[in-house]
């Protein structure tokens, strides 16, 4: 189950706004908002990009997307 608040806290820790993350993922900000609000799911490549952009380790990644 996706944990929005945990992802948002990692974004804040890196000083990244939603618009910036959307840009780095190559998606529209409205698409990212839909994903953050559970209206659609993140693709595997988007998850990998988030991991890279936010410098997440495997445990952090699993806690956000798979816990």
N, C-alpha and C positions, 0 to 999 in steps of 0.2 A: 504494500500500500504506500502510495506517494505521500511524503511528509512535507507539505508546503512550508510550514514555519521553519523547519530545519534548513531547507534550501534558502529561504529568505534570509536567515541569520548568517549563512555562509556568504551570501551576496553582500550583506551589510559589512561583514568582516573584511571583505575585499574592496569595499567602497564602490560596489557596482550597482547601478540602478537597473530596473527591469528593461528599460529601453536599450541600455548598453548590452545587456545579456542577449536580448533579441537580435541585436545587430551582429554580435559575435557568433550567434548560432545561424545567422543568415535567414531568419524568419521575421515575419511581421510582428510588431509588438502586440497586436490584438490576438494573434495566434498564440503567443507566449502566455498572455493573460488567460486564454481559454485552457491551456495546459496547466497553468498554476492553479486554476480554479476547478480542475478535475473534469472539464467538459470534453477534453480530448487527452490522449496519452502522448508522452514523450516517446520519440523513436529511439532505437538503440544508438544511432549515430548522434542524436541530440544529447543523450545521456553521456556519451563519451566526450563530446565537446564541452559539456558543462563540467565534467570531471577535470578536463584539461584547463579550461579557463579559470576555474575556481581552485585549481591545484588540490583537488580532493584525493584522499587515499581510498583504497578499496573499502575499508570499513565505513568511512563517511559516505561513500557512494551507496553502499548497501543500506545504510541507515536511512538515507533519503528516499531511495527508489524501491527498495525491496523488503523493508522491515515490516 
